[in-house]
Amino acid sequence: MSMEGDLVATLKALCPRVFADVAPAGTTKPYVTWQGIGGESIYALNNTPIDKRNTLMQINVWAADRLQSITLARNIEAAIAASPAFVAKPVNEPVSVYEDDTELHGAIQRFEIWHAR
């Protein structure tokens, strides 16, 4: 399975509503969106790629209240760190946000993920 497939499976074990980039309008809360936001492209000294990829992944949790969003974000952090599918570490603590238009509370966290090429 791809890293993205493994990530989605890990996220869906905690929240069944998981979407790449953006959720459809009217999605039941809570839900999770994810997006790749870069990473480090690693090549050997002979200009050939190594057998691993490094991806910077942003996970966005959206919920009806702050406690629900931060609790789910912490559970996701633990699940990603424990996943046997890849090696991952959080880059930052969750950032709390509030969307006036949707009245959603969010928790946004970035992870550095090493995975098979």
Phi and psi in radians as a Rosetta constraint file:
Dihedral C 1 N 2 CA 2 C 2 CIRCULARHARMONIC -1.300 0.35
Dihedral N 2 CA 2 C 2 N 3 CIRCULARHARMONIC 2.864 0.35
Dihedral C 2 N 3 CA 3 C 3 CIRCULARHARMONIC -1.033 0.35
Dihedral N 3 CA 3 C 3 N 4 CIRCULARHARMONIC -0.734 0.35
Dihedral C 3 N 4 CA 4 C 4 CIRCULARHARMONIC -1.081 0.35
Dihedral N 4 CA 4 C 4 N 5 CIRCULARHARMONIC -0.719 0.35
Dihedral C 4 N 5 CA 5 C 5 CIRCULARHARMONIC -1.107 0.35
Dihedral N 5 CA 5 C 5 N 6 CIRCULARHARMONIC -0.750 0.35
Dihedral C 5 N 6 CA 6 C 6 CIRCULARHARMONIC -1.114 0.35
Dihedral N 6 CA 6 C 6 N 7 CIRCULARHARMONIC -0.702 0.35
Dihedral C 6 N 7 CA 7 C 7 CIRCULARHARMONIC -1.119 0.35
Dihedral N 7 CA 7 C 7 N 8 CIRCULARHARMONIC -0.823 0.35
Dihedral C 7 N 8 CA 8 C 8 CIRCULARHARMONIC -1.060 0.35
Dihedral N 8 CA 8 C 8 N 9 CIRCULARHARMONIC -0.732 0.35
Dihedral C 8 N 9 CA 9 C 9 CIRCULARHARMONIC -1.077 0.35
Dihedral N 9 CA 9 C 9 N 10 CIRCULARHARMONIC -0.716 0.35
Dihedral C 9 N 10 CA 10 C 10 CIRCULARHARMONIC -1.107 0.35
Dihedral N 10 CA 10 C 10 N 11 CIRCULARHARMONIC -0.772 0.35
Dihedral C 10 N 11 CA 11 C 11 CIRCULARHARMONIC -1.181 0.35
Dihedral N 11 CA 11 C 11 N 12 CIRCULARHARMONIC -0.726 0.35
Dihedral C 11 N 12 CA 12 C 12 CIRCULARHARMONIC -1.180 0.35
Dihedral N 12 CA 12 C 12 N 13 CIRCULARHARMONIC -0.374 0.35
Dihedral C 12 N 13 CA 13 C 13 CIRCULARHARMONIC -1.150 0.35
Dihedral N 13 CA 13 C 13 N 14 CIRCULARHARMONIC -0.381 0.35
Dihedral C 13 N 14 CA 14 C 14 CIRCULARHARMONIC -1.851 0.35
Dihedral N 14 CA 14 C 14 N 15 CIRCULARHARMONIC -0.502 0.35
Dihedral C 14 N 15 CA 15 C 15 CIRCULARHARMONIC -2.615 0.35
Dihedral N 15 CA 15 C 15 N 16 CIRCULARHARMONIC 2.092 0.35
Dihedral C 15 N 16 CA 16 C 16 CIRCULARHARMONIC -1.225 0.35
Dihedral N 16 CA 16 C 16 N 17 CIRCULARHARMONIC -0.260 0.35
Dihedral C 16 N 17 CA 17 C 17 CIRCULARHARMONIC -1.785 0.35
Dihedral N 17 CA 17 C 17 N 18 CIRCULARHARMONIC 1.666 0.35
Dihedral C 17 N 18 CA 18 C 18 CIRCULARHARMONIC -2.235 0.35
Dihedral N 18 CA 18 C 18 N 19 CIRCULARHARMONIC 2.286 0.35
Dihedral C 18 N 19 CA 19 C 19 CIRCULARHARMONIC -2.398 0.35
Dihedral N 19 CA 19 C 19 N 20 CIRCULARHARMONIC 2.506 0.35
Dihedral C 19 N 20 CA 20 C 20 CIRCULARHARMONIC -1.327 0.35
Dihedral N 20 CA 20 C 20 N 21 CIRCULARHARMONIC 2.278 0.35
Dihedral C 20 N 21 CA 21 C 21 CIRCULARHARMONIC 1.246 0.35
Dihedral N 21 CA 21 C 21 N 22 CIRCULARHARMONIC -1.115 0.35
Dihedral C 21 N 22 CA 22 C 22 CIRCULARHARMONIC -2.592 0.35
Dihedral N 22 CA 22 C 22 N 23 CIRCULARHARMONIC 2.538 0.35
Dihedral C 22 N 23 CA 23 C 23 CIRCULARHARMONIC -1.548 0.35
Dihedral N 23 CA 23 C 23 N 24 CIRCULARHARMONIC 2.624 0.35
Dihedral C 23 N 24 CA 24 C 24 CIRCULARHARMONIC -1.085 0.35
Dihedral N 24 CA 24 C 24 N 25 CIRCULARHARMONIC 2.617 0.35
Dihedral C 24 N 25 CA 25 C 25 CIRCULARHARMONIC -1.008 0.35
Dihedral N 25 CA 25 C 25 N 26 CIRCULARHARMONIC 2.414 0.35
Dihedral C 25 N 26 CA 26 C 26 CIRCULARHARMONIC 1.461 0.35
Dihedral N 26 CA 26 C 26 N 27 CIRCULARHARMONIC 0.138 0.35
Dihedral C 26 N 27 CA 27 C 27 CIRCULARHARMONIC -1.062 0.35
Dihedral N 27 CA 27 C 27 N 28 CIRCULARHARMONIC 2.376 0.35
Dihedral C 27 N 28 CA 28 C 28 CIRCULARHARMONIC -1.110 0.35
Dihedral N 28 CA 28 C 28 N 29 CIRCULARHARMONIC 2.433 0.35
Dihedral C 28 N 29 CA 29 C 29 CIRCULARHARMONIC -1.574 0.35
Dihedral N 29 CA 29 C 29 N 30 CIRCULARHARMONIC 2.632 0.35
Dihedral C 29 N 30 CA 30 C 30 CIRCULARHARMONIC -1.380 0.35
Dihedral N 30 CA 30 C 30 N 31 CIRCULARHARMONIC 2.836 0.35
Dihedral C 30 N 31 CA 31 C 31 CIRCULARHARMONIC -2.602 0.35
Dihedral N 31 CA 31 C 31 N 32 CIRCULARHARMONIC 2.908 0.35
Dihedral C 31 N 32 CA 32 C 32 CIRCULARHARMONIC -2.223 0.35
Dihedral N 32 CA 32 C 32 N 33 CIRCULARHARMONIC 2.377 0.35
Dihedral C 32 N 33 CA 33 C 33 CIRCULARHARMONIC -2.080 0.35
Dihedral N 33 CA 33 C 33 N 34 CIRCULARHARMONIC 2.708 0.35
Dihedral C 33 N 34 CA 34 C 34 CIRCULARHARMONIC -2.470 0.35
Dihedral N 34 CA 34 C 34 N 35 CIRCULARHARMONIC 2.695 0.35
Dihedral C 34 N 35 CA 35 C 35 CIRCULARHARMONIC -2.769 0.35
Dihedral N 35 CA 35 C 35 N 36 CIRCULARHARMONIC 2.455 0.35
Dihedral C 35 N 36 CA 36 C 36 CIRCULARHARMONIC -1.320 0.35
Dihedral N 36 CA 36 C 36 N 37 CIRCULARHARMONIC 2.310 0.35
Dihedral C 36 N 37 CA 37 C 37 CIRCULARHARMONIC -2.181 0.35
Dihedral N 37 CA 37 C 37 N 38 CIRCULARHARMONIC 0.556 0.35
Dihedral C 37 N 38 CA 38 C 38 CIRCULARHARMONIC 2.074 0.35
Dihedral N 38 CA 38 C 38 N 39 CIRCULARHARMONIC -2.582 0.35
Dihedral C 38 N 39 CA 39 C 39 CIRCULARHARMONIC 2.453 0.35
Dihedral N 39 CA 39 C 39 N 40 CIRCULARHARMONIC -3.079 0.35
Dihedral C 39 N 40 CA 40 C 40 CIRCULARHARMONIC -1.882 0.35
Dihedral N 40 CA 40 C 40 N 41 CIRCULARHARMONIC 2.187 0.35
Dihedral C 40 N 41 CA 41 C 41 CIRCULARHARMONIC -1.524 0.35
Dihedral N 41 CA 41 C 41 N 42 CIRCULARHARMONIC 2.002 0.35
Dihedral C 41 N 42 CA 42 C 42 CIRCULARHARMONIC -1.864 0.35
Dihedral N 42 CA 42 C 42 N 43 CIRCULARHARMONIC 2.204 0.35
Dihedral C 42 N 43 CA 43 C 43 CIRCULARHARMONIC -2.217 0.35
Dihedral N 43 CA 43 C 43 N 44 CIRCULARHARMONIC 2.619 0.35
Dihedral C 43 N 44 CA 44 C 44 CIRCULARHARMONIC -1.286 0.35
Dihedral N 44 CA 44 C 44 N 45 CIRCULARHARMONIC 3.010 0.35
Dihedral C 44 N 45 CA 45 C 45 CIRCULARHARMONIC -1.085 0.35
Dihedral N 45 CA 45 C 45 N 46 CIRCULARHARMONIC -0.407 0.35
Dihedral C 45 N 46 CA 46 C 46 CIRCULARHARMONIC -1.601 0.35
Dihedral N 46 CA 46 C 46 N 47 CIRCULARHARMONIC 0.305 0.35
Dihedral C 46 N 47 CA 47 C 47 CIRCULARHARMONIC 1.141 0.35
Dihedral N 47 CA 47 C 47 N 48 CIRCULARHARMONIC 0.481 0.35
Dihedral C 47 N 48 CA 48 C 48 CIRCULARHARMONIC -1.888 0.35
Dihedral N 48 CA 48 C 48 N 49 CIRCULARHARMONIC 2.536 0.35
Dihedral C 48 N 49 CA 49 C 49 CIRCULARHARMONIC -1.201 0.35
Dihedral N 49 CA 49 C 49 N 50 CIRCULARHARMONIC 2.528 0.35
Dihedral C 49 N 50 CA 50 C 50 CIRCULARHARMONIC -1.349 0.35
Dihedral N 50 CA 50 C 50 N 51 CIRCULARHARMONIC 3.048 0.35
Dihedral C 50 N 51 CA 51 C 51 CIRCULARHARMONIC -1.439 0.35
Dihedral N 51 CA 51 C 51 N 52 CIRCULARHARMONIC 0.144 0.35
Dihedral C 51 N 52 CA 52 C 52 CIRCULARHARMONIC -2.186 0.35
Dihedral N 52 CA 52 C 52 N 53 CIRCULARHARMONIC 2.697 0.35
Dihedral C 52 N 53 CA 53 C 53 CIRCULARHARMONIC -2.022 0.35
Dihedral N 53 CA 53 C 53 N 54 CIRCULARHARMONIC 2.652 0.35
Dihedral C 53 N 54 CA 54 C 54 CIRCULARHARMONIC -2.098 0.35
Dihedral N 54 CA 54 C 54 N 55 CIRCULARHARMONIC 2.033 0.35
Dihedral C 54 N 55 CA 55 C 55 CIRCULARHARMONIC -2.104 0.35
Dihedral N 55 CA 55 C 55 N 56 CIRCULARHARMONIC 2.342 0.35
Dihedral C 55 N 56 CA 56 C 56 CIRCULARHARMONIC -1.625 0.35
Dihedral N 56 CA 56 C 56 N 57 CIRCULARHARMONIC 2.072 0.35
Dihedral C 56 N 57 CA 57 C 57 CIRCULARHARMONIC -2.073 0.35
Dihedral N 57 CA 57 C 57 N 58 CIRCULARHARMONIC 2.310 0.35
Dihedral C 57 N 58 CA 58 C 58 CIRCULARHARMONIC -1.828 0.35
Dihedral N 58 CA 58 C 58 N 59 CIRCULARHARMONIC 2.250 0.35
Dihedral C 58 N 59 CA 59 C 59 CIRCULARHARMONIC -1.953 0.35
Dihedral N 59 CA 59 C 59 N 60 CIRCULARHARMONIC 2.219 0.35
Dihedral C 59 N 60 CA 60 C 60 CIRCULARHARMONIC -2.051 0.35
Dihedral N 60 CA 60 C 60 N 61 CIRCULARHARMONIC 2.103 0.35
Dihedral C 60 N 61 CA 61 C 61 CIRCULARHARMONIC -1.814 0.35
Dihedral N 61 CA 61 C 61 N 62 CIRCULARHARMONIC 2.319 0.35
Dihedral C 61 N 62 CA 62 C 62 CIRCULARHARMONIC -2.194 0.35
Dihedral N 62 CA 62 C 62 N 63 CIRCULARHARMONIC 2.275 0.35
Dihedral C 62 N 63 CA 63 C 63 CIRCULARHARMONIC -2.583 0.35
Dihedral N 63 CA 63 C 63 N 64 CIRCULARHARMONIC 3.033 0.35
Dihedral C 63 N 64 CA 64 C 64 CIRCULARHARMONIC -1.304 0.35
Dihedral N 64 CA 64 C 64 N 65 CIRCULARHARMONIC -0.438 0.35
Dihedral C 64 N 65 CA 65 C 65 CIRCULARHARMONIC -2.535 0.35
Dihedral N 65 CA 65 C 65 N 66 CIRCULARHARMONIC 2.867 0.35
Dihedral C 65 N 66 CA 66 C 66 CIRCULARHARMONIC -1.060 0.35
Dihedral N 66 CA 66 C 66 N 67 CIRCULARHARMONIC -0.787 0.35
Dihedral C 66 N 67 CA 67 C 67 CIRCULARHARMONIC -1.067 0.35
Dihedral N 67 CA 67 C 67 N 68 CIRCULARHARMONIC -0.743 0.35
Dihedral C 67 N 68 CA 68 C 68 CIRCULARHARMONIC -1.133 0.35
Dihedral N 68 CA 68 C 68 N 69 CIRCULARHARMONIC -0.722 0.35
Dihedral C 68 N 69 CA 69 C 69 CIRCULARHARMONIC -1.186 0.35
Dihedral N 69 CA 69 C 69 N 70 CIRCULARHARMONIC -0.752 0.35
Dihedral C 69 N 70 CA 70 C 70 CIRCULARHARMONIC -1.270 0.35
Dihedral N 70 CA 70 C 70 N 71 CIRCULARHARMONIC -0.599 0.35
Dihedral C 70 N 71 CA 71 C 71 CIRCULARHARMONIC -1.122 0.35
Dihedral N 71 CA 71 C 71 N 72 CIRCULARHARMONIC -0.807 0.35
Dihedral C 71 N 72 CA 72 C 72 CIRCULARHARMONIC -1.128 0.35
Dihedral N 72 CA 72 C 72 N 73 CIRCULARHARMONIC -0.695 0.35
Dihedral C 72 N 73 CA 73 C 73 CIRCULARHARMONIC -1.074 0.35
Dihedral N 73 CA 73 C 73 N 74 CIRCULARHARMONIC -0.729 0.35
Dihedral C 73 N 74 CA 74 C 74 CIRCULARHARMONIC -1.148 0.35
Dihedral N 74 CA 74 C 74 N 75 CIRCULARHARMONIC -0.685 0.35
Dihedral C 74 N 75 CA 75 C 75 CIRCULARHARMONIC -1.156 0.35
Dihedral N 75 CA 75 C 75 N 76 CIRCULARHARMONIC -0.661 0.35
Dihedral C 75 N 76 CA 76 C 76 CIRCULARHARMONIC -1.138 0.35
Dihedral N 76 CA 76 C 76 N 77 CIRCULARHARMONIC -0.752 0.35
Dihedral C 76 N 77 CA 77 C 77 CIRCULARHARMONIC -0.975 0.35
Dihedral N 77 CA 77 C 77 N 78 CIRCULARHARMONIC -0.816 0.35
Dihedral C 77 N 78 CA 78 C 78 CIRCULARHARMONIC -1.119 0.35
Dihedral N 78 CA 78 C 78 N 79 CIRCULARHARMONIC -0.720 0.35
Dihedral C 78 N 79 CA 79 C 79 CIRCULARHARMONIC -1.195 0.35
Dihedral N 79 CA 79 C 79 N 80 CIRCULARHARMONIC -0.719 0.35
Dihedral C 79 N 80 CA 80 C 80 CIRCULARHARMONIC -1.140 0.35
Dihedral N 80 CA 80 C 80 N 81 CIRCULARHARMONIC -0.759 0.35
Dihedral C 80 N 81 CA 81 C 81 CIRCULARHARMONIC -1.116 0.35
Dihedral N 81 CA 81 C 81 N 82 CIRCULARHARMONIC -0.548 0.35
Dihedral C 81 N 82 CA 82 C 82 CIRCULARHARMONIC -1.573 0.35
Dihedral N 82 CA 82 C 82 N 83 CIRCULARHARMONIC -0.125 0.35
Dihedral C 82 N 83 CA 83 C 83 CIRCULARHARMONIC -1.120 0.35
Dihedral N 83 CA 83 C 83 N 84 CIRCULARHARMONIC 2.303 0.35
Dihedral C 83 N 84 CA 84 C 84 CIRCULARHARMONIC -1.383 0.35
Dihedral N 84 CA 84 C 84 N 85 CIRCULARHARMONIC -0.113 0.35
Dihedral C 84 N 85 CA 85 C 85 CIRCULARHARMONIC -1.340 0.35
Dihedral N 85 CA 85 C 85 N 86 CIRCULARHARMONIC -0.394 0.35
Dihedral C 85 N 86 CA 86 C 86 CIRCULARHARMONIC -2.773 0.35
Dihedral N 86 CA 86 C 86 N 87 CIRCULARHARMONIC 2.996 0.35
Dihedral C 86 N 87 CA 87 C 87 CIRCULARHARMONIC -1.870 0.35
Dihedral N 87 CA 87 C 87 N 88 CIRCULARHARMONIC 2.154 0.35
Dihedral C 87 N 88 CA 88 C 88 CIRCULARHARMONIC -2.424 0.35
Dihedral N 88 CA 88 C 88 N 89 CIRCULARHARMONIC 2.645 0.35
Dihedral C 88 N 89 CA 89 C 89 CIRCULARHARMONIC -2.523 0.35
Dihedral N 89 CA 89 C 89 N 90 CIRCULARHARMONIC 2.524 0.35
Dihedral C 89 N 90 CA 90 C 90 CIRCULARHARMONIC -1.203 0.35
Dihedral N 90 CA 90 C 90 N 91 CIRCULARHARMONIC 2.467 0.35
Dihedral C 90 N 91 CA 91 C 91 CIRCULARHARMONIC -1.577 0.35
Dihedral N 91 CA 91 C 91 N 92 CIRCULARHARMONIC -0.467 0.35
Dihedral C 91 N 92 CA 92 C 92 CIRCULARHARMONIC -2.637 0.35
Dihedral N 92 CA 92 C 92 N 93 CIRCULARHARMONIC 2.907 0.35
Dihedral C 92 N 93 CA 93 C 93 CIRCULARHARMONIC -1.305 0.35
Dihedral N 93 CA 93 C 93 N 94 CIRCULARHARMONIC 2.735 0.35
Dihedral C 93 N 94 CA 94 C 94 CIRCULARHARMONIC -1.031 0.35
Dihedral N 94 CA 94 C 94 N 95 CIRCULARHARMONIC 2.416 0.35
Dihedral C 94 N 95 CA 95 C 95 CIRCULARHARMONIC -1.715 0.35
Dihedral N 95 CA 95 C 95 N 96 CIRCULARHARMONIC 2.172 0.35
Dihedral C 95 N 96 CA 96 C 96 CIRCULARHARMONIC -1.468 0.35
Dihedral N 96 CA 96 C 96 N 97 CIRCULARHARMONIC 2.337 0.35
Dihedral C 96 N 97 CA 97 C 97 CIRCULARHARMONIC -2.377 0.35
Dihedral N 97 CA 97 C 97 N 98 CIRCULARHARMONIC 2.789 0.35
Dihedral C 97 N 98 CA 98 C 98 CIRCULARHARMONIC -2.363 0.35
Dihedral N 98 CA 98 C 98 N 99 CIRCULARHARMONIC 2.285 0.35
Dihedral C 98 N 99 CA 99 C 99 CIRCULARHARMONIC -1.762 0.35
Dihedral N 99 CA 99 C 99 N 100 CIRCULARHARMONIC 1.924 0.35
Dihedral C 99 N 100 CA 100 C 100 CIRCULARHARMONIC -1.031 0.35
Dihedral N 100 CA 100 C 100 N 101 CIRCULARHARMONIC -0.768 0.35
Dihedral C 100 N 101 CA 101 C 101 CIRCULARHARMONIC -1.097 0.35
Dihedral N 101 CA 101 C 101 N 102 CIRCULARHARMONIC -0.680 0.35
Dihedral C 101 N 102 CA 102 C 102 CIRCULARHARMONIC -1.804 0.35
Dihedral N 102 CA 102 C 102 N 103 CIRCULARHARMONIC -0.163 0.35
Dihedral C 102 N 103 CA 103 C 103 CIRCULARHARMONIC 1.001 0.35
Dihedral N 103 CA 103 C 103 N 104 CIRCULARHARMONIC 0.636 0.35
Dihedral C 103 N 104 CA 104 C 104 CIRCULARHARMONIC -1.759 0.35
Dihedral N 104 CA 104 C 104 N 105 CIRCULARHARMONIC 2.477 0.35
Dihedral C 104 N 105 CA 105 C 105 CIRCULARHARMONIC -1.712 0.35
Dihedral N 105 CA 105 C 105 N 106 CIRCULARHARMONIC 2.318 0.35
Dihedral C 105 N 106 CA 106 C 106 CIRCULARHARMONIC -2.133 0.35
Dihedral N 106 CA 106 C 106 N 107 CIRCULARHARMONIC 2.770 0.35
Dihedral C 106 N 107 CA 107 C 107 CIRCULARHARMONIC -2.360 0.35
Dihedral N 107 CA 107 C 107 N 108 CIRCULARHARMONIC 2.086 0.35
Dihedral C 107 N 108 CA 108 C 108 CIRCULARHARMONIC -2.008 0.35
Dihedral N 108 CA 108 C 108 N 109 CIRCULARHARMONIC 2.249 0.35
Dihedral C 108 N 109 CA 109 C 109 CIRCULARHARMONIC -2.449 0.35
Dihedral N 109 CA 109 C 109 N 110 CIRCULARHARMONIC 2.524 0.35
Dihedral C 109 N 110 CA 110 C 110 CIRCULARHARMONIC -1.915 0.35
Dihedral N 110 CA 110 C 110 N 111 CIRCULARHARMONIC 2.545 0.35
Dihedral C 110 N 111 CA 111 C 111 CIRCULARHARMONIC -2.288 0.35
Dihedral N 111 CA 111 C 111 N 112 CIRCULARHARMONIC 2.482 0.35
Dihedral C 111 N 112 CA 112 C 112 CIRCULARHARMONIC -1.668 0.35
Dihedral N 112 CA 112 C 112 N 113 CIRCULARHARMONIC 2.135 0.35
Dihedral C 112 N 113 CA 113 C 113 CIRCULARHARMONIC -2.143 0.35
Dihedral N 113 CA 113 C 113 N 114 CIRCULARHARMONIC 2.193 0.35
Dihedral C 113 N 114 CA 114 C 114 CIRCULARHARMONIC -1.764 0.35
Dihedral N 114 CA 114 C 114 N 115 CIRCULARHARMONIC 2.320 0.35
Dihedral C 114 N 115 CA 115 C 115 CIRCULARHARMONIC -2.644 0.35
Dihedral N 115 CA 115 C 115 N 116 CIRCULARHARMONIC 2.929 0.35
Dihedral C 115 N 116 CA 116 C 116 CIRCULARHARMONIC -1.123 0.35
Dihedral N 116 CA 116 C 116 N 117 CIRCULARHARMONIC 2.503 0.35
